Amino acid sequence: MGHIVFAAPSIRRFHLHHRLRRDLLRRGHRVSILCTERTEFTFWREQVSDVDLIVPSYRDNHPDPRIDSFVQATPADQQAELHRVALPILHWLERERPDLVLLHEDRSIEAACIQFAARTVGSRVLWTGPGLLPHTMQVDQRGLDADAQIRRWTARDYRVIAPDRALLDAGLTHAMSGTAPFALPRQEVRVPLMRRRLGDAISYALRGRFGAAMQALTAWRAPFETEWPVGMRTPSIEMHATSVCVLLQHRNDPLVVHDATDPPDARTLIQQAIAAADAIGPDTNVIAVLPGRVTEAEMGIPQLAGEHFDRVRLAPLGCAAAVAATALVTITINHPMATVALLAGTPVVHLGRALYELQGVTTHTTIDELPTATEAALHRDRPALRRRFLTFLLQHGHVWCSQTAPNHNGMLGLVQAIETRLQTDAESDTRPLPYRPGPTWPLATP
């Protein structure tokens, strides 16, 4: 039996964590929840037992060299606040000595501190987060997206991987069709008492965190406000035989914030994509896919589209899979739907760091070199390497489980991913789990 800690689980992912906790308990494991925010603690202790809160320390503690090196490596404006929670996190983990710490989605500096402290005390770490395809999740022992362990590998490391064409074809069909898994029933949410929520709000207000104080009163509603993946749509615009796909991202997209250096705005990216289209041929147009629930005006590109009305078409996010898969080349900062282009054999040119980045599979470039890099990407194709890489990524770097609508097969995959990384494998329940990598449809049922 292993001791697993859900570290700083967000309230909006309550249904995923609650289901995973129940399945792990059934397998004989112990599950604890460690919160770093009062609001999360108030919510979770109303739902389950074995919940603890990291209380910031405002005393002048003696420096601990085990954690001070991490704190000193963070930006100067965050060091004071981080130091108040770093030592309590380390001491809690040192006391509990969990076998594995699970971090989901949150790439904040506090989450990084928990990871550092967990490794310091000898606990293993597993990260999970939104996957590259709809209704999938990343799993990695080091981090998410550009922080993932898989990005340390080179093309030589994939020579031993046997490509699974059935999985890749099913993944492409799954993304293009927009099918959703048959979700498990959701757990009823218990509303925390008003006096506790008011206490949290007052505590935040006294510390000057007025935004958090307002959210403390209504944070329990987050599980009901979960955004569902955008459904796939057939583009209503004319699909040109030679088109360049541009997958746009909002400047506040976590992928852009964490994994892109000096990312261009939408206007600049489209202008360079037009230059790339000119380098390909005079009849090549540009299809720019907007981020979800973002208008052209918010992206600042309606005037640009008007100036190039004969070259630029705008499409909603629901068309991303169809446009990326059928375009001549796909350009993006690091949009996850570029994976669909790779599955379809479409060259991908990206400006930021990405989980799907691999020399020989994708082309990483700068905004100034985008036209040249795009033209070169059209003549550089290594299909065998691409299939081996995607097979490993979707078999071992992903679990086919939706974080918004978890299904039975996906939860088996999550439990399996945790158990294979436990330090106490010999003591855990070793009953085999019939998890199958891949979408529920169109792969055949076992």
N, C-alpha and C positions, 0 to 999 in steps of 0.2 A: 504494500500500500504506500502511495506517495502523498506528500503534502504539496498541494498546488495553491498558489496565491494569485488571485485576480487583482492586479495592481491598477489602481485608479480607473476602474471601469466606468465609462460614461453612462449617464442615466438613459440616454436615447438608445443605447444598445442593450437595454435591460432584457428583452426577450431572448437575445442570443446568449447572453451570459447566464441567465437563469436556466435555460435549457441545457447548456453545457455543464453547468454546476450539477444539475440533477443527474445527467448521464454519468458524470465522473463519480458522483456519490454511489451510484448503482454499481460501478466497477470496483468499489471498495476504497476509493481515494478520499482523502480529507481535502476540503476546499475552504480557503479563507479569502475574505475580501478586504483589501487594504485601500483606504480612501485617503486622498490628500486634500480634499475640500469638504467643508462642513455640510454643504448642500447634498453632496453625494452620500456622505455618511448618514445623514438624516433619512434619505430616501432608502438606501440599501438595508439599514437595520430595521426598517418597517417591513421589508420583504423577506429577509432571510436572517439566519443566525450567523455567528462567527464573522462579525464585521468589526474592523478596527479603524481608527482615525489617526493620522499623523498630525500631531499638534505642533505648530512651529514653536521653536524655542527662542525667546527674546533675551535670554541670559547670555552673559559673556562666557561661552563654553571654551574649554581648553581645545586648541586646534588638534585635529586628528589627521595625521599625514595620509591615512588611507583614503580620505575623502577630500582633503584640501587640494590635492593635485587636480581633481576634477573641477572643483569650484573655481580655482584660479584660471582654468582654461576656458571658462565661460565669459561672455561679454561683461565688461565692468559694471554696467548698469543693472545686471541681474545677479551679481555675486552676493549682495547683502541679503536679498530675499531668499536666494537659493541656499545660502549657508544656514538659514533658520530652519530649513526642513531637511537638509542633507544629513546632519547628524542624527536626528530622530529616525529617519528612514534607515540609516545604517544600523542603529541600535535595535530597531524593531526586527530587521532581518537577521541580525546577529543573534537575537534572542529566540526567534522562531525557527531559523535554519530550514526554510522550505526547500523541497527538492526541485521545484520549478516555479518560476515567476512568469505569469502570462501578461503581456502588454498588448492592448488592442487599439490600433488606429492612431492613438495620440502620440505625436512626435514632438511633444513639448520638451523643454529643458528639464522639467520635473521627471518626466518619463525616462529621459536619458540618465538622470541621476539614480533612479530606481534600478535601472539596468546595471549601472556601474557598481552600486552598492551590493546588488545581488551577486554579481561575479566576485566581488571582494570577499564575501562570506562563503563562497563556494556553491552557490545555487545556480542552476541552469536557467536560461532565459529563452522564451519563445515569443516572437512577435507575430501578430496576425493583423490583417487590415484589408481594405478593399482590393479586390483582384483586378487584373488587367481586362478580364472579360466579365460581362454581366453575370451576377449571381455566383461569383467566385471570391475567394479570399487568399491573400498571400500568407505564406507561413515561412518564417526564417528565424534563425537563432541570433542573428546580428542586428537586423533592423528591417525597415520597409523601403521599397522603391530604391533610391540611390544608395541607401545604407545597407542593403541586403548583402548577405555573404556571397550570393551567386555572382554579383558584379565583380568579384575578385578573380573569377575564372576567365580563362582565355579559350580560344577556339580549340586548342590542343586537348583541353579537358573533356570535350564532348565527343571525342573520337570513339569512345567505348559505348556511347548511347545508341541503342537501336531505335530508329524512328518508328513511331506508332501512327501510321497514316490514318487508321480508323478514328483515333482520338482527335487528330488534327482536323480531319474532315468534319467530324461531329462538332468540334468547337467552332468551326467557321459557320456551319449550318445553324448552330445554337445562337450565335451572335447575330446572324443575318435575319433569323426568324423572330427574334425578340420573345422567345418563350420563357415562361416563369416556372419555377419548380412548384410542386405541390407542398405548400408550407404546413408545418406542424401547428397544432392549436396553440394559441397564445395564452400565457399565464395572466391571470387577473392582477392588476396593479393596485396595491394598497396605498391610499393617500396618507402621507405623513400628517400628524396632528398640526393644526394651525399654530399652536403655541411653540412648537419646535421650529417651524419654518420662520416664525417671527423672531425667535431667538437667533437663528442663523442670520437673518437680515440685519438685526441690530449689531451682531458681531462684525459683519462685513462693513457696515456703515461706520462703526467706531474706528476701523482700520483704514477708512478712506476708500473702500472698494464699493462705490455706490452702484455700479452696474451689477456686480455680483449680489448686492443687497436686494435689488429689484428682482433679479432672477430667482433668488432663494424662495420666493413666495409661490412661484409657478413652475419651478424646474421639474416637478413630478409629472408634468404633462408631456415631457419630451418623448416618451415611448409611443405616444399617440401621434406625434408630429414627424415621424420618420419619413424621409424622402425615399420613395420607391424609384428604382431604376427607370429611366426614360424608355418608353416603349419604342420599338423600331418602326420606322415609317418609310414608305416608298417615296423617294424624292419627286416632288411635283414639278421641279425645274427640268429643263432639257438636259439630258446627259450626253455630253459631247464625247465623241470617240477618243479624243486625246485631251483629257482634262487633268489638271493638277488639283489635288485635294489639300486644303489647308484646315487643320483641326485647331480652332482657336480655343484659348483658355482665358479665364478671368484672371486678373492680376492677383486676386486673393486666393486663387486655387492653391491648396497646400502643396501640390507638386511643383508649382511655379515658385512659391515662397521658399521651399526647402531645397529644391534641386535645380534651380536655374540661376545663373549669374548674369545680371544685367539683361533680363528678358525683354524683348521688344514688345511694343504695344501692337494692337491688332492692325492698325493702319500700316505700320512699318513692315510687319510680317507679310501682309497681303501685297504691298508694293514690291517687296523682294520676290514674292512668289510670282508676280506678273513678269518680273525680269527673268526668273527661271523659266517661265512658260515661253517667253520670247526666245530664250536660248534653245529650247526644245524644238520649237517650230511656230510659224506665224498663225497657225490655226488652233493652237492650244489655248484653252481658256482656264479659268480658275474658279473652283467651287469652294467657298469658305463656309465651314460648319460652325455655327454659333454655339457658345456654351449653353447649358440648360437654363431656362427661365431668364435669359439675358437678351435684350433687344439690340438692334443695330445701333440705336442712338447711345445706349450705355457703353458700347464698345467703341464708339467714336468713328464709325466707318460708313455711315450712309452717304456722305459726300464723296468718299472715295469710290464707292460702288456706283454712284451716279456718273462720276467722271470716266469710269471704265465700264459703262453699262454693257458694252459688247464683249467684255472679257471676264467680268466678275459676276458670279451668281452667289447668293446667300441661301443657306439651307439650315433648318433647325437641327438640334442635337439628335433627334430621332432618326435622322438620315445618315448619321455618322458612319455606321457600319456599311451601308450600301455604297456611299460615296467613296470611302476609304478603300473598299475592296475592289471597286471597278475603275478607280483612277489610274492614270499612268504612273504617278508617284504621289506619295503622301508626305506632306510637310507639317511639322508641329514643333512646339517647344518640348513637351513630353507627355502628350495626351495618351491615356491608357488605350483608347480605341485604335491607336496605330497598330496594336497587336492584331486586329482584324485584317489590316492590310498585309501584315507579314504572313498570316495564315493563307491569304489569297495569292501570295507571291508578288505583292506590290512593293516596290522599293520604299523604304522609310528614311526620311532625312529629318533629324531632330536637332534642336539647339541646346536643350538642357539635358541633364543626366536622367536616365530612365532605367527601370528594371529590365526592359527588353533590349537595352544597349549592349551590343557585342560587335566588335570589329569583324567585318565580313558578313554580318547579318543586317545591321543598320549603318547609317552614315551620320556621324556626329560632326557638326560644323558650327560656324558663327554666322551671324546675320549678314555680315559683309560678304562672306564667301558662299552664301546660300545658292545663288544661281550656278556657280561653277560646281559646287558639290552636288546639286540636283542633277545636272547633266551627267556627271561622272557616275552617280548612283544608278542611272539607267543602263549603264554598260558594265556594272559590277554585280554579278549574281552568283551566289554559292548555295544552290537549293538544298544540297545534302546537309551542309552545316546548319542552314536555317531550320530544316526539319528536325535534326537532332536536338538543337537548342530549344525549339518550341516544345518538343516532346518532354524534355527534362523539366522545363519551366512549368508546364501544365500538369505533369504527373507528380513531381516532387516539390516544386516551389509554390504550388497552389493546392488548395482544398476546394472542391466543387460544392461550396456551401455559401448560401446567400446570408449576408449579415443582417438583412432586413426581413427575409422570409426563409429562415433555416428549415431544411427538410431532413428526413430521416437519414438518407445516405450521406448528406453533408455533415451532419453531427457525428456520424460514425467516423468520418474522415478527420474531424477535429480531435476527437478523443484519441484516435490512432496516432495523430501527429504529436499529441502531448505524451502519450505513453511511450513512444519510441525515443523520446528525449529525457525521460525520467532517469534519475540516478539510481532509483531503487527498482529497476525493472524486475529483479528476481522476486520481489515481494508483491508486485502488482498482479491483478487478475489477468491471466494470460489467455483467456478465452479469445479465439480469433474473431475479428470484426470484419464483416462482409462488405467493406467499403470498396467502391469502384470509382476510380478517377474518370471524370467525364460528365457531361450533362445528362439529365434524366432522359431527355430526348435529343437526338435521334438514336443514341446507342441502345442496343437491345437489352432488355432486362435480363438479369442472371437466371 
